[in-house]
């Protein structure tokens, strides 16, 4: 299997996971009647998946199948990992508050806004701060960012809105007209 096939499999798995994250966390917050309780259980899931599984491989099995070079637990790399986890946790909490504040059906537009905005922020942060480029990318690269922003705007402008249903004509005829002030109908 080629490297890019493996990359695309992981990308598809991330898209599937994150694509269902917002609706799932919205349901959790609604059923728990609390944003913070939903966030607590998101944290429990992170602990189970992101702490126990790697700890099992590293400390119980004594093998890290992902290691490249000499692995370490130095303070600097640990701080970067904690900072990354903190950014993810803050993002998760913000998503929870966004969907519950938005109300029923908010997940349908919160997720596209988050997942269109995040790559734009990621791209700008990467090419300016984390891995500055010596030359600017091709104009089509920036056109893609503009299209992502336009897509996010279109999601917000054209988000589904429940409209009151019209009263069927048969039901309307069954309802007697109300009397006016003079006692006539």
PENOR-V842600 format. One record per residue. PHI is phi as a letter, one per 20 degrees, with the letter a starting at -180 (NA if undefined). PSI is psi in radians with two decimals (* if undefined). Layout:
{{PHI,PSI} {PHI,PSI}}
This chain:
{{NA,2.34} {f,2.79} {g,-0.73} {f,-0.49} {f,-0.76} {f,-0.75} {g,-0.82} {f,-0.58} {f,-0.78} {f,-0.67} {f,-0.77} {f,-0.72} {f,-0.71} {f,-0.76} {f,-0.71} {f,-0.80} {f,-0.91} {f,-0.50} {f,-0.50} {e,-0.17} {g,-0.89} {f,-0.86} {f,-0.65} {f,-0.76} {f,-0.55} {f,-0.79} {f,-0.75} {f,-0.81} {f,-0.69} {f,-0.81} {f,-0.54} {e,-0.18} {l,0.63} {a,2.25} {f,-0.78} {f,-0.59} {f,-0.69} {f,-0.76} {f,-0.67} {g,-0.80} {f,-0.44} {f,-0.74} {f,-0.69} {f,-0.76} {f,-0.74} {g,-0.75} {f,-0.84} {f,-0.79} {e,-0.73} {e,-0.21} {d,-0.94} {f,-0.73} {f,-0.90} {f,-0.66} {f,-0.69} {f,-0.85} {f,-0.82} {f,-0.83} {e,-0.56} {e,-0.93} {f,-0.34} {m,0.43} {b,2.40} {d,1.79} {f,-0.13} {d,-0.02} {f,2.40} {c,2.05} {n,-2.72} {e,2.00} {f,2.67} {b,2.94} {c,0.78} {f,2.71} {f,-0.74} {f,-0.97} {f,-0.62} {f,-0.75} {f,-0.72} {f,-0.73} {f,-0.74} {f,-0.69} {f,-0.74} {f,-0.77} {f,-0.66} {f,-0.75} {f,-0.75} {f,-0.73} {f,-0.72} {f,-0.73} {f,-0.75} {f,-0.75} {f,-0.71} {f,-0.67} {f,-0.77} {g,-0.82} {f,-0.62} {f,-0.82} {f,-0.61} {f,-0.59} {f,-0.65} {f,-0.40} {n,-2.98} {g,2.27} {n,-0.02} {f,-0.45} {g,-0.49} {f,-0.43} {d,-0.39} {f,-0.82} {g,-0.88} {f,-0.62} {f,-0.78} {f,-0.83} {e,-0.13} {e,-0.62} {f,-0.66} {g,-0.80} {f,-0.54} {f,-0.84} {f,-0.78} {g,-0.80} {f,-0.82} {f,-0.77} {f,-0.69} {f,-0.84} {f,-0.22} {d,-0.54} {d,-1.00} {f,-0.71} {b,1.22} {g,2.39} {e,2.57} {f,-0.53} {c,2.57} {f,2.54} {f,2.88} {g,2.62} {g,-0.55} {f,-0.50} {f,-0.84} {f,-0.55} {f,-0.71} {f,-0.73} {f,-0.72} {f,-0.69} {f,-0.64} {f,-0.75} {f,-0.72} {f,-0.69} {f,-0.75} {f,-0.73} {f,-0.73} {f,-0.63} {f,-0.76} {f,-0.74} {f,-0.70} {d,0.42} {f,2.61} {f,2.38} {c,2.21} {f,2.22} {d,2.56} {f,2.40} {f,2.52} {f,2.52} {f,2.19} {g,2.52} {g,-0.65} {f,-0.69} {f,-0.70} {f,-0.64} {f,-0.45} {f,-0.42} {e,2.20} {f,2.46} {f,2.50} {f,2.61} {f,2.51} {e,-3.05} {g,-0.50} {e,-0.02} {n,0.07} {d,2.84} {d,*}}
